[in-house]
Amino acid sequence: MRALPVGDRALLVELADGAEAQALHAELLRRRATGELRVREIVPAARTVLLDGLDDPGRVRAQLPGWEIPPLPAHAGAALEIPVRYEGPDLAEVAAHWGVAESEVARIHSAAEYRVAFCGFAPGFGYLTGLPEGRAVPRRTTPRTSVPAGSVALAGPYTGVYPRASPGGWQLIGSTDAVLWDHARVPAALLAPGVRVRFVAEER
Amino acid sequence: MSDRAFAVVRAGALTTVQDRGRPGHAHLGVPRSGALDQPAARLVNRLVGNPPDAAVLETTLDGCALRPRRPVTVAVGGAPCPVTVDGRPAPWGAAIRVPAGALLDVGAARSGVRCYLAFDGGVQVDPVLGSRSTDLLSGLGPPPLTTGAVLPLGSPSGTHARVDTVPQPAPPRELVLRVARGPRADWFTPAALHTLATRAYRVSSASNRIGLRTEGPALERAVHGELPSEGMVLGAVQVPPDGRPVVFLADHPTTGGYPVVAVVREPDLAAAAQAVPGTPVRFVPTGWR
């Protein structure tokens, strides 16, 4: 673990990998909830966690290496289920990357359990980890100018769902009617960091 | 909608509703947003007796024109500009009483970029996640003003102290940005860090509420790999592959994959909001180890 100063009020904590970053994120949330840590933003990412709005970043930076950070707890309770119609325009391309039949893509994608590692790109867009080893796919060489809201997509080691229509370069394998983001709802984001997710294939 | 409202007669190049923004949601991918020149927004609110978090209008370069349905007290600040009510000159930087149905015209900025208009009672559009700010990156909050739109105003509270005049800083002839060393300074060559600290940059016309783009010598990378996405702060100086520093402003993305070479100290960002394209920019390292 390495904590890098970011301006006057923030720290970027760099971890060895995504799993460590998710574990630290969980521990930071716990410490904020108990009042041990005062911070405005806790922003997990691929293998870092940003702490922004700290009163005394130097003190936190000095204390961090001494913290006991428990590994992520084993799955408690049911994962959030997101129904998916697996009929995206990039099914064939993803199947080719994986070396499987097109019909297998849905089975592989919906068999895994995912976890929202971090958000970004758009409000409510979660980067979900949990895709089986060897199933990473490259981004499209030419991004689409408009990807429909609810598109279920893959890029690199991640899967995710577009909360609203936007340009995007991820490979589209399906779509869902789930509302990923509704600012009038509490919580606004269906997928916040730490949420566990299962995709359930809808009958065609 | 109550009669406390105004109609937009001329929307201007880009006029948005802004307040102190919506911090605390970065982990969901929601930018902070809020007025780019926060001190100016606070000052105009003081002039009309509003609390500091009341929503104001932020214009870009060419102002806007409005017609209130009821008499309102208005103050215009930020970038200096001509102000008229029904064609008659009215003061900038002071409270103005605008009669019902009169045309309030905020002209083009004489210097600087962004004017701020406060109305007693504040602009009362529906808040989203606790803020009325328009966020251009993610589309939260009300859309930018369009000609013909009608926006609601709140009722004056009367509980906040009103001031007659407030000093407002002039837009910068040269933008001096004090910077702390960024988390990824070591991704750049020592020569690049020297370039950033010593060479002249200029504000690019491609700047917007998301970032202040600069023109000047490119910063050479020492590490050429790809940086996995990481959290970004307000004032981060991100360096895209073309090597020209971009200073992240209020609507910046919450995570990003280009290395941050330095971080601008927050009090210097208000001046960045008022620096017209072509303004010389100097990055001044402070407290670099």
Boltz contact constraints between the chains, C-beta under 6 A:
constraints:
  - contact:
      token1: [A, 4]
      token2: [B, 183]
      max_distance: 6.0
  - contact:
      token1: [A, 6]
      token2: [B, 183]
      max_distance: 6.0
  - contact:
      token1: [A, 6]
      token2: [B, 233]
      max_distance: 6.0
  - contact:
      token1: [A, 6]
      token2: [B, 263]
      max_distance: 6.0
  - contact:
      token1: [A, 7]
      token2: [B, 180]
      max_distance: 6.0
  - contact:
      token1: [A, 7]
      token2: [B, 233]
      max_distance: 6.0
  - contact:
      token1: [A, 7]
      token2: [B, 263]
      max_distance: 6.0
  - contact:
      token1: [A, 10]
      token2: [B, 233]
      max_distance: 6.0
  - contact:
      token1: [A, 12]
      token2: [B, 183]
      max_distance: 6.0
  - contact:
      token1: [A, 40]
      token2: [B, 23]
      max_distance: 6.0
  - contact:
      token1: [A, 40]
      token2: [B, 24]
      max_distance: 6.0
  - contact:
      token1: [A, 41]
      token2: [B, 26]
      max_distance: 6.0
  - contact:
      token1: [A, 42]
      token2: [B, 27]
      max_distance: 6.0
  - contact:
      token1: [A, 43]
      token2: [B, 26]
      max_distance: 6.0
  - contact:
      token1: [A, 43]
      token2: [B, 27]
      max_distance: 6.0
  - contact:
      token1: [A, 43]
      token2: [B, 231]
      max_distance: 6.0
  - contact:
      token1: [A, 45]
      token2: [B, 229]
      max_distance: 6.0
  - contact:
      token1: [A, 45]
      token2: [B, 230]
      max_distance: 6.0
  - contact:
      token1: [A, 45]
      token2: [B, 231]
      max_distance: 6.0
  - contact:
      token1: [A, 45]
      token2: [B, 255]
      max_distance: 6.0
  - contact:
      token1: [A, 46]
      token2: [B, 228]
      max_distance: 6.0
  - contact:
      token1: [A, 46]
      token2: [B, 229]
      max_distance: 6.0
  - contact:
      token1: [A, 47]
      token2: [B, 228]
      max_distance: 6.0
  - contact:
      token1: [A, 48]
      token2: [B, 230]
      max_distance: 6.0
  - contact:
      token1: [A, 50]
      token2: [B, 231]
      max_distance: 6.0
  - contact:
      token1: [A, 52]
      token2: [B, 233]
      max_distance: 6.0
  - contact:
      token1: [A, 119]
      token2: [B, 28]
      max_distance: 6.0
  - contact:
      token1: [A, 119]
      token2: [B, 29]
      max_distance: 6.0
  - contact:
      token1: [A, 120]
      token2: [B, 29]
      max_distance: 6.0
  - contact:
      token1: [A, 120]
      token2: [B, 254]
      max_distance: 6.0
  - contact:
      token1: [A, 120]
      token2: [B, 255]
      max_distance: 6.0
  - contact:
      token1: [A, 122]
      token2: [B, 29]
      max_distance: 6.0
  - contact:
      token1: [A, 122]
      token2: [B, 138]
      max_distance: 6.0
  - contact:
      token1: [A, 123]
      token2: [B, 28]
      max_distance: 6.0
  - contact:
      token1: [A, 123]
      token2: [B, 29]
      max_distance: 6.0
  - contact:
      token1: [A, 123]
      token2: [B, 30]
      max_distance: 6.0
  - contact:
      token1: [A, 123]
      token2: [B, 138]
      max_distance: 6.0
  - contact:
      token1: [A, 125]
      token2: [B, 29]
      max_distance: 6.0
  - contact:
      token1: [A, 183]
      token2: [B, 128]
      max_distance: 6.0
  - contact:
      token1: [A, 189]
      token2: [B, 28]
      max_distance: 6.0
  - contact:
      token1: [A, 193]
      token2: [B, 27]
      max_distance: 6.0
